[in-house]
Amino acid sequence: MNLDLPDVFEILGRCTGFEWDAGNTPKVLARHNVEPGECEQMFFQEPLLVAFDEKHSGAEPRWQALGRTLADRKLYLVFTVRGLLIRVIAAREMNRKERRQYAEAQAGVEESPDL
């Protein structure tokens, strides 16, 4: 684990919006039926679980995230931050293992809402 990594939540706190790739966005919608607005909603719902994606961070830092939409759809995202904008690279529904991890985190937040 690299302790020199910046705090992703500090980075996200400085972000002012989202950047959508004209080529990638239709692919995410066609392959996984995930709308850009659903991806954006995830960043404003708790819990939002984020892990650095060291394996795919060659050209730029990438993170993987588990979260939910306003309609409680559970999503997995891969994203990067360019300047002050969040750029979603991939999005899909969570798989069974991810849903279990997310449910455990969600139960922890509900037990300790002040954290």
C-alpha positions in Angstrom: 0.0 0.0 0.0 1.4 3.4 -1.0 1.1 5.8 1.9 2.0 8.7 -0.3 -1.3 8.6 -2.1 -3.4 11.8 -1.8 -6.7 11.5 0.1 -9.3 10.8 -2.6 -12.1 12.5 -0.6 -10.0 15.6 -0.3 -9.6 15.5 -4.1 -13.3 14.9 -4.7 -14.1 17.8 -2.3 -12.3 20.2 -4.6 -14.1 19.0 -7.7 -16.6 21.3 -9.4 -18.3 18.9 -11.8 -18.0 16.0 -14.2 -16.4 15.5 -17.6 -18.0 13.1 -20.0 -16.3 11.5 -23.0 -18.4 11.6 -26.1 -17.1 8.2 -27.2 -17.1 6.4 -23.8 -20.5 7.6 -22.4 -22.7 5.9 -25.1 -20.7 2.6 -24.6 -21.4 2.6 -20.8 -25.1 3.2 -21.6 -25.3 0.5 -24.3 -23.3 -2.1 -22.4 -24.6 -1.6 -18.9 -27.6 0.7 -19.1 -26.0 3.2 -16.8 -26.9 6.8 -17.4 -24.3 9.6 -16.7 -26.7 11.2 -14.2 -26.8 7.9 -12.2 -23.0 8.0 -12.0 -23.0 11.6 -10.8 -25.6 10.8 -8.1 -23.3 8.1 -6.6 -20.8 10.8 -5.5 -23.5 12.4 -3.3 -24.9 9.3 -1.6 -23.5 7.6 1.5 -21.7 5.4 1.8 -19.3 5.9 -1.1 -16.5 3.3 -1.0 -13.4 4.3 -2.9 -10.2 2.4 -3.5 -7.1 3.4 -5.5 -6.8 1.3 -8.7 -3.0 0.8 -8.7 -3.2 -1.8 -11.5 -4.8 0.6 -14.0 -3.2 3.8 -12.9 -0.4 3.9 -15.4 -1.1 7.2 -17.3 -3.2 8.8 -14.6 -4.5 7.9 -11.1 -7.7 5.9 -11.2 -10.1 4.8 -8.5 -12.8 2.2 -8.2 -15.9 3.1 -6.3 -19.0 1.4 -5.0 -22.1 3.5 -4.4 -25.8 4.0 -5.0 -28.0 6.3 -6.9 -31.0 8.2 -5.6 -33.2 5.2 -6.7 -30.9 3.0 -4.7 -29.3 1.3 -7.7 -26.0 -0.1 -6.6 -23.2 0.8 -9.0 -19.5 0.1 -9.5 -17.5 2.9 -11.1 -13.9 3.5 -12.3 -13.0 7.1 -12.4 -10.2 9.6 -12.5 -10.0 13.3 -11.7 -8.7 15.7 -14.3 -8.2 19.2 -12.9 -11.4 19.9 -11.0 -13.6 17.4 -12.9 -14.5 13.8 -12.2 -14.2 11.7 -15.3 -16.1 8.4 -15.2 -14.3 5.7 -17.2 -16.5 2.7 -16.6 -19.8 2.0 -14.8 -21.9 -1.1 -14.2 -24.1 -2.7 -11.6 -22.3 -4.2 -8.6 -21.7 -7.9 -8.7 -22.6 -10.2 -5.8 -19.3 -9.8 -3.9 -19.4 -6.0 -4.3 -23.1 -5.8 -3.1 -22.1 -7.8 0.0 -19.2 -5.4 0.7 -21.4 -2.4 0.1 -24.2 -3.7 2.4 -21.7 -4.2 5.2 -20.4 -0.7 4.8 -24.0 0.7 4.6 -24.9 -1.2 7.8 -21.9 0.4 9.5 -23.0 3.9 8.4 -26.5 3.3 9.7 -25.2 2.2 13.1 -22.9 5.2 13.4 -24.4 8.1 11.4 -22.2 10.7 13.0 -19.0 9.3 11.6 
